[in-house]
Amino acid sequence: MATRADTQNPLDSVREAVGGDALVLDETTLALHGQDVFTIGEKPLAVFRPTSVEMLASGVGAATAAGLAVVPRGGGMSYTSGYLGDAQGFISIDMGGLDRIVSINREDMHVVVEAGCTWQTLYEALHPLGLRVPAWGTLSGTYAQIGGGMSQNGVFWGGGRGPIAQTPMSYDIVLANGTLLTTGNATMRPYGPDLTGIFSADSGALGIKARVTLPLIPEAKALAYGSFSFAKVEGFLAAASQISREQIATEIFGFDPFLQAQRMRRESLAKDAKALLGMMKSQGGFWKGIREGAKVVSAGRNFLDAASFSLHLIAEGRNDAAASADMARIEQIALANGGTKTDNTIPKIMRSSPFPDVNSIVGPNGERWVPTHGILRHSTVLPALEAIIAYYESHAEDMERLQIGAGYLFLTCGTTAFLMEPVFFWPDAMEDFHRRYLTPEHRAKLTDFPPNPEARALVEKLRKGVLEILGRFGAAHLQIGRSYPYSERIAPEALELVRAIKRDLDPHNLMNPGALRL
């Protein structure tokens, strides 16, 4: 005779713990939670959307007690299968309901946020107070959440100081059995062994971040912008590395000619009235804003040589003189390495609207898009790039036949690291994921390409080949998820320690199983 335990739906115990309204079962939502930017995975059995930390802990504990895996999902901007569970049956944890800013402590200079808070929400709360966090988000910050940034790591705004996951002071973590663990305090990190660091960049494999405590710093009083064009990649990379080592810019990023052309096709930088108005308002005064806006309009969209590498920088200072002095040094470095000064429209517009719509999840005509990346030492970026170019040349005939375009984004991290992000574009059908996040007006302009499995298969092959090359040069990675070979790249003794921690915290392997490829 069957027992209640044999016949009960495992979701019933979760529903009893958190209430029926917290579980979402409609097919549209389940399908969305089975996709990311690049991959179609398995649909979850349910989507659990907690609205309090206590509900999160209760739901996770009930799910794992019933033998269900739990997979945390932030804003959904991953391309590394970080929140895509396997077929054994899992619940997707939608953290968007935990989006409150708990406290802003201006005296002790820290902020406590729930992990589902977006980077844009935090920025908009802190900016009027003249405050921010050191690394203050990725370009997808309209959707990307702070807990996801701490779990997957990331870099852009404030990248001159280092990546996102270096910054937290403390976490409140929900473990696999539903226990709530606090890793530190709001005074300093670390206080004894760095428990906060253990959970940083773990791709959600060790626990679910419920609350995050971050340090605050004063917002810059003055900004200076610079853009430079380089005919030779050697000079472009050398200039970016030297500026990074001297730590005189908070953002240092650039594009190769192909990606630069794609960006210029996608965005009307000069004619975007909303972005232009925001840039003008950010310039510190009505007449100064009018002058700067006029410069952007006059520059138009053709201010960069389409056959060059472009480098863009933002320097911050206590006052205009300090920011200008840093930009003067930046210009000196760029010119000494063969750079030519160009109009600084790109960094101005980007800084004035730091969290744009995420229409860049597809190409300018609706092509599919996916990046991969490696974080390299300054000394290895050029040889790694040369090896990747040679690899592409060995596949040039098929890439041309299948219309696969490849470009590069470059970005420095702190003083020690240089991120190189090869990206691919190819004609292929969009998925529900893309239609969900594209703005309707942008979506209406795009081409609906038919499915192109042959091109996608080659992109997958090329990505694997690029990762193998990056590995030869000792690359590290952000957004490890299930895509990057973390377990194959660290020392065996370190891997065993990580696995021992995983076994202790999650003995039944129900916390985002497969993440980090452990």
C-alpha positions in Angstrom: 0.0 0.0 0.0 1.4 3.4 -1.0 2.2 5.7 1.9 1.6 9.5 1.9 5.3 10.1 1.4 5.1 7.9 -1.8 2.2 9.7 -3.3 2.6 13.3 -2.2 3.8 15.8 -4.8 7.1 17.1 -3.5 5.9 20.6 -4.3 3.2 20.2 -1.7 5.6 20.5 1.2 7.0 23.7 -0.3 3.6 25.1 -0.8 2.7 24.3 2.9 5.9 26.1 4.0 5.5 29.3 1.9 1.9 29.5 0.7 0.6 28.8 -2.7 1.0 32.4 -4.0 4.8 32.1 -3.8 4.9 29.2 -6.3 4.5 30.0 -10.0 3.5 27.2 -12.3 2.4 28.7 -15.5 4.2 27.4 -18.6 5.4 30.8 -19.8 7.3 31.5 -16.6 8.7 28.0 -16.4 9.9 28.2 -19.9 11.6 31.5 -19.3 13.4 30.1 -16.3 14.8 27.3 -18.4 16.6 29.7 -20.8 19.5 32.1 -20.7 21.1 34.3 -23.3 22.6 31.3 -25.1 21.2 28.0 -23.9 17.8 26.3 -23.7 17.8 24.0 -20.6 15.3 22.0 -18.7 12.2 23.8 -17.3 11.9 23.8 -13.5 9.0 22.1 -11.8 8.0 25.5 -10.3 9.3 29.0 -9.8 9.5 30.1 -6.2 9.4 33.8 -5.6 10.0 34.6 -2.0 9.1 38.0 -0.6 11.1 37.8 2.6 14.3 36.2 3.8 12.4 34.1 6.2 10.2 32.8 3.4 13.3 32.1 1.3 14.8 30.0 4.1 11.6 28.1 4.8 11.0 27.3 1.1 14.6 26.1 0.5 14.5 23.9 3.6 11.2 22.4 2.6 12.3 21.8 -1.0 15.5 20.1 -0.2 13.9 18.0 2.6 11.5 16.7 -0.2 14.5 15.9 -2.3 14.1 18.8 -4.7 17.1 20.7 -6.0 17.0 24.5 -5.7 18.5 26.8 -8.3 18.8 30.6 -7.6 18.1 33.0 -10.5 18.9 36.7 -10.4 18.1 39.1 -13.2 18.6 36.4 -15.9 21.4 38.0 -17.9 23.7 35.0 -17.7 25.1 33.2 -20.8 26.9 30.4 -18.9 24.0 28.2 -17.8 24.5 29.5 -14.2 20.8 29.1 -13.3 19.8 26.3 -15.7 19.1 23.1 -13.7 19.2 19.6 -14.9 16.4 17.1 -15.6 16.2 15.5 -12.1 13.6 18.0 -11.0 14.3 21.4 -9.5 12.8 24.6 -8.3 14.0 27.9 -9.7 14.3 30.6 -7.0 13.3 33.9 -8.5 15.0 36.5 -6.2 13.2 39.5 -7.7 10.8 39.7 -4.8 13.7 40.3 -2.4 14.5 43.8 -3.7 14.6 46.1 -0.7 17.3 48.4 0.4 17.3 47.5 4.1 19.5 50.4 5.4 21.9 53.1 4.3 24.3 54.0 7.0 26.0 57.3 6.1 27.9 57.6 9.3 29.5 54.1 9.2 29.5 54.0 5.4 27.8 50.8 4.5 24.6 49.8 2.9 22.5 46.6 3.4 20.4 45.3 0.5 18.4 42.3 -0.2 20.0 40.2 -2.9 17.2 40.7 -5.5 17.8 44.5 -5.6 19.1 45.6 -9.0 22.2 47.7 -9.5 20.1 50.4 -11.0 17.8 50.6 -8.0 20.8 50.8 -5.6 22.5 53.5 -7.8 19.4 55.6 -7.9 19.0 55.4 -4.1 22.7 56.3 -3.4 23.4 58.9 -6.1 21.3 61.7 -4.6 23.2 61.2 -1.4 26.6 61.6 -3.0 27.4 58.0 -2.3 27.9 54.7 -4.1 29.5 51.3 -3.7 33.0 50.7 -5.1 32.1 48.4 -8.0 28.6 49.6 -8.8 27.3 47.2 -11.4 27.3 45.8 -14.9 25.8 47.4 -18.0 22.8 45.1 -17.6 22.1 46.6 -14.2 18.5 47.4 -15.2 17.8 43.7 -14.6 21.1 42.3 -13.1 20.8 41.9 -9.3 23.3 42.4 -6.6 23.1 38.9 -5.4 23.7 37.6 -8.9 26.7 39.9 -9.2 28.1 38.5 -6.0 27.5 34.9 -7.1 28.5 35.2 -10.7 31.0 38.1 -10.3 31.2 40.8 -12.9 32.8 44.0 -13.9 32.2 47.3 -15.5 31.3 50.4 -13.5 34.2 50.9 -11.1 36.1 48.2 -12.9 39.3 50.2 -12.5 39.2 49.2 -8.9 38.4 45.6 -9.5 35.5 43.2 -10.0 32.2 43.2 -8.1 32.7 40.1 -5.9 35.7 41.6 -4.2 33.6 44.3 -2.5 31.1 42.8 -0.1 31.6 43.0 3.7 29.2 40.4 4.7 26.4 38.1 3.4 23.3 36.5 4.9 23.3 33.1 3.2 20.5 30.6 3.0 22.1 27.1 3.1 20.8 24.0 1.5 19.0 22.9 4.7 17.3 26.3 5.1 19.7 27.6 7.7 20.5 31.3 7.6 24.3 32.0 7.9 25.8 35.4 8.4 29.4 35.5 7.1 30.8 38.6 8.7 29.9 42.0 10.0 29.6 45.6 8.8 32.9 46.8 10.4 35.5 45.1 8.4 36.3 42.2 6.1 37.7 39.9 7.1 37.3 39.4 10.8 39.1 36.1 11.1 38.9 33.7 8.2 37.2 35.3 5.3 33.9 33.4 5.2 32.4 36.1 2.9 35.1 35.3 0.3 34.2 31.6 0.3 30.7 32.4 -0.9 31.7 35.1 -3.4 31.7 34.1 -7.1 30.4 30.6 -6.2 27.7 30.6 -8.9 25.2 29.8 -6.2 26.7 26.3 -5.6 27.2 26.8 -1.8 24.2 28.8 -0.8 21.7 31.5 -1.8 22.6 35.1 -0.9 19.7 36.7 0.8 21.2 40.0 2.0 24.4 41.7 1.1 26.3 44.4 3.1 28.5 46.6 0.9 30.9 49.5 1.8 30.1 53.0 0.7 32.4 55.5 -0.9 31.8 59.2 -1.8 30.5 59.8 -5.3 33.1 61.6 -7.5 32.8 65.3 -7.5 34.2 65.7 -11.0 34.5 63.5 -14.2 36.8 63.6 -17.2 36.3 61.6 -20.4 38.7 60.4 -23.0 38.5 58.4 -26.3 41.3 57.4 -28.5 41.7 55.5 -31.8 44.6 53.1 -32.4 45.6 51.7 -35.8 47.6 48.9 -34.2 46.4 46.6 -31.5 49.8 46.5 -29.8 49.5 50.2 -29.0 45.9 49.9 -27.9 46.7 47.1 -25.4 49.8 48.7 -24.2 48.1 52.0 -23.5 45.2 50.4 -21.7 47.5 48.3 -19.5 49.6 51.3 -18.5 46.6 53.4 -17.6 45.3 50.4 -15.6 48.6 50.0 -13.7 48.6 53.6 -12.8 45.0 53.4 -11.6 44.1 56.8 -13.0 40.7 55.8 -14.6 37.7 54.1 -13.0 36.6 52.7 -16.3 38.9 51.5 -19.1 37.2 49.7 -22.0 37.6 49.4 -25.7 36.5 47.6 -28.9 38.1 46.1 -31.9 36.9 47.4 -35.4 34.2 44.8 -35.8 32.6 45.2 -32.5 32.9 48.9 -32.7 31.0 48.8 -36.0 28.3 46.6 -34.5 27.8 49.0 -31.6 27.5 52.0 -33.9 24.9 50.2 -36.0 22.9 49.2 -32.9 22.8 52.6 -31.1 22.2 56.1 -32.3 24.4 57.7 -29.8 24.0 61.2 -31.0 20.2 61.0 -31.8 19.1 59.3 -28.6 17.3 62.2 -27.0 16.9 60.5 -23.6 20.6 59.7 -23.3 21.6 63.1 -24.6 19.4 64.8 -22.0 20.8 62.7 -19.3 24.3 63.5 -20.3 23.6 67.2 -20.4 22.0 67.1 -16.9 25.0 65.2 -15.6 27.5 67.8 -16.7 27.0 70.1 -13.7 25.3 73.3 -14.8 22.8 74.4 -17.5 25.2 76.2 -19.9 27.9 73.6 -19.5 25.4 70.9 -20.3 24.2 72.7 -23.4 27.8 73.0 -24.6 28.5 69.4 -24.0 25.3 68.3 -25.6 26.1 70.4 -28.7 29.5 68.7 -29.0 27.8 65.3 -29.0 25.3 66.3 -31.7 28.1 67.8 -33.9 30.2 64.7 -33.5 27.4 62.5 -34.9 28.0 58.7 -35.2 31.0 58.8 -37.5 33.6 60.1 -35.1 35.6 56.9 -35.0 37.7 55.4 -37.7 35.9 52.1 -38.6 39.3 50.4 -39.2 40.7 51.2 -35.7 40.7 50.0 -32.2 38.9 52.4 -29.9 39.8 53.0 -26.2 37.4 54.8 -23.9 38.1 56.1 -20.4 36.5 57.9 -17.4 38.6 59.5 -14.7 37.1 60.7 -11.4 38.4 63.3 -9.1 37.7 65.4 -6.0 37.4 68.4 -8.3 37.7 69.3 -12.0 41.4 70.0 -11.7 42.1 66.5 -10.3 40.0 64.7 -12.9 41.5 66.8 -15.7 45.1 66.1 -14.4 44.4 62.3 -14.6 42.9 62.7 -18.1 45.9 64.6 -19.2 48.2 61.8 -18.0 45.9 59.3 -19.8 46.1 61.3 -23.0 49.9 61.3 -22.7 50.0 57.5 -22.4 47.6 57.0 -25.3 49.5 59.3 -27.7 52.9 57.8 -26.7 51.5 54.4 -27.8 50.3 55.5 -31.2 46.8 56.7 -30.2 44.9 59.5 -31.8 42.5 61.6 -29.7 38.9 61.3 -30.9 35.5 62.7 -29.7 34.6 61.3 -26.3 30.9 60.8 -27.0 30.8 57.1 -26.1 32.0 57.3 -22.4 29.9 60.5 -21.9 26.7 58.9 -23.0 27.4 55.6 -21.2 28.1 57.3 -17.9 25.1 59.6 -18.2 22.8 56.5 -18.7 24.8 53.7 -17.0 22.1 51.1 -17.1 20.6 51.1 -20.6 18.0 48.8 -22.1 19.5 45.3 -22.7 18.8 45.3 -26.4 22.4 44.3 -26.9 21.5 40.7 -26.1 21.0 40.3 -29.8 22.9 41.8 -32.8 22.0 45.1 -34.5 19.7 43.3 -37.0 18.4 40.7 -34.6 21.3 38.2 -35.0 22.0 35.9 -32.1 24.9 37.1 -29.8 27.0 35.3 -27.3 30.3 36.3 -25.6 33.0 34.3 -23.9 35.9 35.8 -22.0 39.1 35.4 -20.2 40.8 37.5 -17.6 44.5 37.6 -18.3 47.7 39.2 -17.0 48.7 42.3 -18.9 51.7 40.4 -20.4 49.5 37.6 -21.9 46.7 39.5 -23.6 48.5 40.1 -26.9 49.7 36.6 -27.4 46.3 35.2 -26.4 44.6 37.5 -28.9 47.0 36.4 -31.6 46.4 32.8 -30.9 42.6 33.3 -31.1 42.9 35.2 -34.4 44.9 32.3 -35.8 42.2 29.9 -34.6 39.5 31.9 -36.3 41.6 32.0 -39.5 41.7 28.2 -39.5 37.9 28.3 -39.6 37.5 31.3 -41.8 35.8 29.5 -44.7 33.0 28.1 -42.6 32.6 31.3 -40.5 32.2 33.3 -43.7 29.8 30.8 -45.3 27.6 30.7 -42.2 27.9 34.5 -41.6 29.4 34.2 -38.2 31.0 37.5 -37.1 33.5 37.7 -34.3 34.7 40.8 -32.3 36.2 41.7 -29.0 35.5 43.8 -26.0 38.4 44.7 -23.8 38.2 45.9 -20.2 40.7 46.2 -17.4 40.0 45.0 -13.8 42.0 46.8 -11.1 45.7 47.1 -11.7 46.5 43.4 -12.3 43.9 42.0 -14.8 42.9 42.6 -18.4 39.6 41.1 -19.5 39.3 40.1 -23.2 35.8 39.1 -24.3 35.5 37.5 -27.8 31.9 37.8 -29.0 30.0 36.0 -31.8 27.1 37.2 -34.0 25.3 34.9 -36.4 21.9 34.7 -38.1 19.6 32.4 -36.0 16.1 32.4 -34.5 15.6 34.3 -31.3 14.1 32.5 -28.3 11.4 33.5 -25.8 14.2 34.8 -23.5 15.2 37.4 -26.1 11.6 38.5 -26.8 11.1 38.9 -23.0 13.9 41.3 -22.5 14.1 43.3 -25.8 12.1 46.6 -25.7 9.0 46.4 -27.9 10.1 49.3 -30.1 13.5 47.8 -30.7 12.1 44.3 -31.3 9.8 45.7 -34.0 12.9 46.8 -36.0 14.7 43.5 -36.0 14.8 40.7 -38.5 13.3 37.3 -37.6 15.9 34.9 -38.8 15.1 31.2 -39.2 16.7 28.6 -37.0 20.3 28.0 -38.0 21.6 24.9 -36.1 24.7 24.5 -38.3 25.9 28.0 -37.4 25.1 27.6 -33.8 27.0 24.3 -33.7 30.1 26.1 -35.1 29.7 28.9 -32.6 29.7 26.3 -29.8 32.8 24.7 -31.3 34.5 28.1 -31.6 33.7 29.0 -28.0 35.2 25.8 -26.7 38.3 26.4 -28.8 38.7 29.9 -27.5 38.4 28.6 -23.9 41.1 26.1 -24.6 43.4 28.9 -25.9 42.6 31.1 -22.9 43.4 28.3 -20.6 46.8 27.9 -22.1 47.5 31.5 -21.1 46.3 31.0 -17.5 43.0 32.9 -17.8 40.6 33.3 -15.0 36.8 33.8 -15.5 33.8 35.6 -14.3 30.3 34.1 -14.5 31.6 30.6 -14.2 28.2 29.0 -14.0 28.3 25.6 -15.8 30.3 26.8 -18.8 33.8 27.7 -17.6 36.3 24.9 -16.6 36.8 26.0 -13.0 37.3 22.5 -11.6 39.9 21.7 -14.3 41.9 24.9 -13.8 42.6 25.1 -10.1 45.1 23.1 -8.1 43.9 19.6 -7.0 44.4 20.5 -3.3 42.3 23.6 -3.7 39.6 21.8 -5.6 39.3 19.1 -2.9 38.9 21.8 -0.3 36.1 23.5 -2.3 34.4 20.1 -2.7 34.8 19.4 1.0 33.0 22.7 1.8 30.3 21.8 -0.8 29.8 18.3 0.8 29.6 19.8 4.3 27.1 22.5 3.4 25.1 20.5 0.8 25.6 16.8 1.5 22.8 15.7 -1.0 24.0 18.1 -3.8 20.7 19.9 -4.0 22.0 23.5 -4.1 22.4 24.4 -7.7 23.9 21.1 -8.6 26.4 21.3 -11.5 27.3 24.9 -10.9 31.1 25.4 -10.9 31.2 21.9 -12.5 32.0 20.5 -9.1 
